[in-house]
Amino acid sequence: MAFALVIARICKPGSKLATLHLWKDTTLAVDLGLAGASTHDVYAGMDWLAARQEGIEKKLAARHLNPEANPDRLALFDLSSS
């Protein structure tokens, strides 16, 4: 579910409800075994991600902000929904 939510956000950002509608128009849900997913399932997936957010952010920062991968330690942030 988390992988599908990330893919959906990249391909067509929108609300959780819009994500469910997107899945009806694409093969993403079928390809990932989520064809019968409900709004509750999507919220559960978001809760799962939220519970792991700090660890995910730390791993991404370690990977992308280390001196070898990014000597200038440049990071860009999307603030469009802030």
NUBADREN-885407 format. One line per 8 residues: number of its first residue (from 1); their letters; for each residue z, y negated, x negated of C-alpha. Coordinates in steps of 0.05 Angstrom, whole numbers, plus 32768, in hexadecimal, padded with zeros to 4 digits. Example, Ala and Ser with C-alpha at 12.3 -4.5 7.8 and 13.67 -1.06 7.14 Angstrom:
1	AS	809C,805A,7F0A; 808F,8015,7EEF $
//
This chain:
1	MAFALVIA	8000,8000,8000; 8013,7FCF,7FC8; 7FD0,7FDC,7FA5; 7FAA,7FD0,7FE6; 7FCF,7F90,7FF3; 7FBF,7F76,7FAD; 7F76,7F88,7FB5; 7F73,7F66,7FF9 $
9	RICKPGSK	7F92,7F26,7FDD; 7F5F,7F24,7FA5; 7F23,7F32,7FD1; 7F35,7F08,800D; 7F79,7EE5,800C; 7F9B,7EDF,804F; 7FD7,7EF1,8079; 7FF1,7F37,8080 $
17	LATLHLWK	7FD2,7F3B,80C5; 7F90,7F23,80A9; 7F95,7F5A,8075; 7F9A,7F8F,80AC; 7F5C,7F71,80CD; 7F38,7F71,808A; 7F46,7FBB,8082; 7F23,7FC8,80C5 $
25	DTTLAVDL	7EE4,7FA8,80AA; 7EE3,7FC9,8065; 7EEE,800E,8047; 7F2B,7FF8,801F; 7F5E,8017,804E; 7F37,8057,8055; 7F2B,805C,800A; 7F76,8053,7FFC $
33	GLAGASTH	7F8E,8080,8034; 7FA9,8047,805E; 7F7A,8049,809A; 7FB4,8050,80CB; 7FDF,801A,80AB; 8006,7FED,80DB; 8024,7FA8,80D4; 8067,7FCA,80C6 $
41	DVYAGMDW	8047,7FF1,808C; 802B,7FB1,806E; 806F,7F8E,8072; 808F,7FCB,8052; 805D,7FC7,801A; 806D,7F7D,8010; 80B7,7F8D,8010; 80AB,7FC2,7FDB $
49	LAARQEGI	8086,7F8F,7FB0; 80BB,7F59,7FBB; 80F3,7F88,7FA5; 80CD,7F93,7F63; 80B3,7F4C,7F59; 80E0,7F39,7F1E; 80CE,7F78,7EF7; 8084,7F70,7F06 $
57	EKKLAARH	8086,7F28,7EEF; 80AA,7F3A,7EAF; 8078,7F70,7E9E; 803D,7F42,7EAC; 805B,7F0A,7E82; 8069,7F3A,7E48; 8021,7F53,7E4B; 7FFD,7F11,7E55 $
65	LNPEANPD	8029,7EDE,7E32; 8037,7F03,7DF1; 801E,7EE1,7DB2; 7FE8,7F15,7DA3; 7FC8,7F14,7DE9; 7FD2,7EC9,7DF5; 7FE2,7EA2,7DB5; 7FE6,7E60,7DDB $
73	RLALFDLS	8013,7E7F,7E10; 7FE7,7E5F,7E45; 7FF7,7E70,7E8E; 7FD4,7E56,7ECC; 7FF6,7E56,7F0F; 7FD7,7E55,7F54; 7FFE,7E21,7F7B; 7FCD,7E1C,7FB5 $
81	SS	7FFE,7E38,7FE8; 803A,7E13,7FCE $
//
